[in-house]
Structure formats: structure tokens, C-alpha cells
Amino acid sequence: MKLISSGHKYTRFEIQIRKTKKTLQDIIDDPISLSSYFDRLEFFDFQDNTGTGVLQIVMKYVNRKFRAELEKYRDRELTRDIKERYALSVKEWFRPGEEPF
């Protein structure tokens, strides 16, 4: 209830990885390697709008000749920030010798 009454906006990102060739031990040894999956997210900063848009689903329906026009709005910095936050969080979650929760 505090989350709703705070008025803050939060976004949750979930990436489902299918048929990875990594074992669970590979992920434990190098959890940051999964951060490359965030590169698939496509964020756009439409400055005259209410903020940042995510066109992940819509992009496959955009004609290729119009994709170049959208490129000038791409927000690569947001993707980088998400990857950095993921890396910091996952390092803490996989602390050697400690249970994560």
C-alpha cells in the first residue's frame, strides 16, 4: 500500500531466457554475463512526451524504413544504467558463502 500512496512510478523488467547453454554453476560463477540480455530492450526518449517509452513489442511491426527515424530517440543511456544496477545487485545477491535471503 505504501508503494501506491507514495506516488512514485516503478517499472519492473523481466527477461525470460530460453535454451541457454549455461549451467546453474556458470551463472553462479558469472551472473553478470546475463546482463547482455538487457541489450534487447529498446528504450526511446520522446522528449515532448511524458517520459521514456518502451517499444519492445511494437518495434517488430514498424516498417524498416521508419526504424532509422526512431533511432534518433533511442535512449542507450537508460539501458546502460539498468545493466549497471543489475550488476551491482547481482554481485550482492551472489556473495560467496552467504545466503541471498
C-alpha positions as semicolon CSV with decimal commas, in nm:
position;residue;x (nm);y (nm);z (nm)
1;M;0,000;0,000;0,000
2;K;0,290;0,239;0,072
3;L;0,413;0,189;-0,283
4;I;0,084;0,311;-0,428
5;S;0,040;0,601;-0,189
6;S;0,399;0,721;-0,245
7;G;0,312;0,839;-0,595
8;H;0,641;0,707;-0,735
9;K;0,643;0,526;-1,066
10;Y;0,825;0,195;-1,083
11;T;0,895;-0,034;-1,373
12;R;0,977;-0,399;-1,345
13;F;1,185;-0,570;-1,612
14;E;1,169;-0,941;-1,657
15;I;1,367;-1,125;-1,917
16;Q;1,293;-1,486;-1,988
17;I;1,590;-1,679;-2,119
18;R;1,517;-1,994;-2,309
19;K;1,760;-2,260;-2,415
20;T;2,066;-2,104;-2,260
21;K;2,380;-2,308;-2,285
22;K;2,482;-2,211;-1,934
23;T;2,462;-2,435;-1,636
24;L;2,346;-2,309;-1,300
25;Q;2,709;-2,320;-1,187
26;D;2,808;-2,099;-1,484
27;I;2,552;-1,842;-1,373
28;I;2,668;-1,859;-1,012
29;D;3,028;-1,813;-1,124
30;D;2,949;-1,520;-1,355
31;P;2,596;-1,380;-1,301
32;I;2,690;-1,052;-1,474
33;S;2,714;-1,241;-1,803
34;L;2,333;-1,234;-1,812
35;S;2,334;-0,854;-1,833
36;S;2,377;-0,875;-2,210
37;Y;2,010;-0,976;-2,233
38;F;1,916;-0,622;-2,131
39;D;2,059;-0,502;-2,464
40;R;1,743;-0,641;-2,623
41;L;1,532;-0,376;-2,450
42;E;1,464;-0,081;-2,674
43;F;1,405;0,246;-2,491
44;F;1,313;0,570;-2,660
45;D;1,313;0,917;-2,511
46;F;1,032;1,114;-2,672
47;Q;1,118;1,443;-2,509
48;D;0,787;1,609;-2,583
49;N;0,604;1,320;-2,420
50;T;0,565;1,220;-2,055
51;G;0,898;1,040;-2,049
52;T;1,059;0,730;-2,182
53;G;0,881;0,475;-2,393
54;V;0,950;0,108;-2,440
55;L;0,873;-0,017;-2,789
56;Q;0,986;-0,374;-2,741
57;I;0,668;-0,533;-2,875
58;V;0,577;-0,259;-3,122
59;M;0,917;-0,247;-3,295
60;K;0,862;-0,570;-3,483
61;Y;0,564;-0,408;-3,655
62;V;0,746;-0,086;-3,751
63;N;0,846;-0,079;-4,117
64;R;1,226;-0,094;-4,156
65;K;1,243;0,238;-4,341
66;F;1,086;0,412;-4,039
67;R;1,315;0,247;-3,782
68;A;1,600;0,479;-3,880
69;E;1,377;0,776;-3,792
70;L;1,316;0,628;-3,446
71;E;1,689;0,577;-3,390
72;K;1,744;0,943;-3,301
73;Y;1,516;0,892;-2,998
74;R;1,685;0,574;-2,874
75;D;1,795;0,601;-2,511
76;R;2,104;0,382;-2,480
77;E;2,198;0,551;-2,155
78;L;1,894;0,402;-1,980
79;T;1,991;0,053;-2,094
80;R;2,344;0,110;-1,964
81;D;2,207;0,228;-1,627
82;I;1,982;-0,077;-1,597
83;K;2,275;-0,307;-1,670
84;E;2,490;-0,130;-1,411
85;R;2,220;-0,159;-1,145
86;Y;2,171;-0,524;-1,231
87;A;2,546;-0,587;-1,198
88;L;2,559;-0,420;-0,856
89;S;2,253;-0,607;-0,731
90;V;2,350;-0,946;-0,862
91;K;2,700;-0,919;-0,715
92;E;2,544;-0,864;-0,376
93;W;2,296;-1,146;-0,427
94;F;2,574;-1,392;-0,512
95;R;2,809;-1,306;-0,228
96;P;3,033;-1,607;-0,170
97;G;2,945;-1,809;0,136
98;E;2,625;-1,617;0,217
99;E;2,261;-1,696;0,159
100;P;2,092;-1,429;-0,056
101;F;1,780;-1,411;0,162
